[in-house]
Amino acid sequence: MRTMSASAPRRDTRGIVDPAGLLSRVRFRRHLPAPELRPYLEHYWLIDWELPQPYASHVVPHPSVNVVFQRYGPLDAPADAGSTTAEVAGIGPGLFTHELAETGRVCGVQFRPGGFRPFAPAWPVSAWTGRRVPLTEAFPGTPGTDAATGAPAAVLSPDEDHARVAALDAFLLAHGPTPDPAADHAVELVELARSDRTIRRASQLAAVSGLSTRSLQRLFASRVGVGPKWVILRYRIHEALERAENAVPPDWAALAAELGYTDQAHLVRDFTATIGVPPTAYARGPSVP
């Protein structure tokens, strides 16, 4: 796989609805994985919270699979005293809403789009799309996935970030990656769709890739989990959401043209269908129904 160098994880809040509201309530950090994992992973993300009142967080998911270790309850209690889960979260087709309450901790792995298949090569990535499944379903034979032993305890018990990161590295390196040139190709194509604003349609991405449109769709289903058109549209919404967070709202008609929409109304429809409110209303004060 082509090496993707990075000296630090990205710092944007792309995909988070009302990031100021979330970040004022939780400790949110990102960390890079071990160098040999970086071609396949975006980053690790860690969240800790202690809330006097419940808070509902909302995220427009990236076209990425996540492995998520979660623990709810007092963090100074024994590992098996609280509620602990370890799961694979496939790509979410719509807005993801999750209520945070009392005390808890989450340690997550965000894979690059296309980067998960080398760790679970037995299934197409589309098998996980829209699903959250126990870790053992994607990683059969994983030992010690109960609350008190194995990967969940190793990841969730330490208070220090570096120890949690080391545990995540150890878990992933024990499960791959398996060489997969098709997955490598998918990672590169999704990155191109994310970074090249001139690519606005799946047919354009197919032309750049040297694949037919149908072959590109098959590649994305098996290695990414969603189609190329979906990926391009999702990155459009992420960009619109990020721009709506600016102190000075964008010219929506100009942004629609920049993102490749036929008109402003098309952008408004997509944004409203995904976020739940029109972009102008969101820009006035982030909220969702």
Protein Blocks (a to p, Z undefined) as FASTA:
>chain_A
ZZdddfbdcfbfghiahkllmmmmbccddddddfklmmmpgbdcddddddfbdcdddddd
dfbdcdddddedjfkbcfklmccddddddddfbdcddddehjaddddddddehilmmmmm
mbcfklmgopacdfklmmghiahiafkgcjllmmmmpmbfklmmmmmmmmmmmnoccddf
klmmmmmmmmmmmmmmklmbfklmmmmnopafklmmmmmmmmnopafklmmmmmmmmmmm
mmmmpmbdcdfklmmmmnopablklmmmmmmmmnopafklmmnogcdZZ
